[in-house]
Amino acid sequence: MALTTASKGALHPGGSPTSIHMKAAYGKVIYTVPEGRILYVYATYGTLMVNDIQVIGMPRGGSTNNSWIDPCWFCAGDVIKADTTNSYIHGVEIDL
């Protein structure tokens, strides 16, 4: 199924999918999930803060600054911040 404007189906509960690829410097907001939307993040780099709680995933290459979290969902209003230099997220945002 392609990510088109009004697709719905078994891969996600809502419509109007939007690809999210965001990057930010240390201490800056990477992304805030808008009202009426949810965000599925499938790849990250760096250490992230979600609603001011540090999220550290599995380190890659022996560096704690090169951390990944398992794929996860974020809800409307969740604020994702960079807790290392050049942290980024990749995901898909959809309607509730």
N, C-alpha and C positions, 0 to 999 in steps of 0.2 A: 504494500500500500504506500503510495507516495504521500509526502507531507504537503498537502494542498490546502486551500483555504477553508473548506468545510468538511474535511474527512472525519469520519467517526468509525470506530470499529474495535476489534479485540485488542489492538496494540495500545490503546489509550482510551480513557473514559470520556474525554471531551473533544471539542473541535477547535478550529482555528489554530493549528500548530504553528509555532514560530521557533526557528533555530536560535539558540543563544550561545554566543561565543564571546566572552568578556574577559578582560585582563585589567588588573589594577596594581598600583604600587603599594608598598607597605602602609597599612593603616587606612587605606581608602576603600570606599564601598565599591565592590565589583558589581553587585546587582541587588535590587530590591524587587521581590515578586509582587506584581500589581494585584489589586483587589479583583476577585473573580477568576483568577488564574492559578495554576499550580505549575511547578517546575520540576522536571526530571533531569537530574545531573548525572551524566554517565562518565565524565572524565574531568579531573582537576589536576592542577599542578601547584605546588606550594602548600603552605599551611593556611587554613581558612578559619575565620571567626564567623559563626552563625548566631545571630542575636546575642553577640558579645560572649559567646562560649566558644573556646578554641576546639576545632575539629582537626584531629591529626589522623591521617590514614597510614597505610602500610608504606614504609620508606622504600624507595627505589635507589639502587646504586650506592647504598650505604650512607646517604646524606639525609639528615632529618629535614632539610629544607626542600627536599625533592619528594614530597609526600603525596599520596593519592588516597582518596576516600572511596569506599565502595559506592556503586550507583545508589542514589537515594532521591527521595521526593522532598520538595520544599513547598510550603503553603503560602498563601497570600499574606503579605506583610513581613515575611522572613527577610532579614537583611544579611547579605553575605559580604564579608569584608576580607581583604588581603591581610594576612598576618606574617607574610614574608614578601620580599621584593618580587614583583612581577608574578603574582599568583594569578591563576586563571581558571575558568570553568567552561565546560561545553555541555549543552543540554538541549532539551526541547520543552517549551512552555505551551500549555494548552488551557482551554477553558475548563472551569469546574463542571 
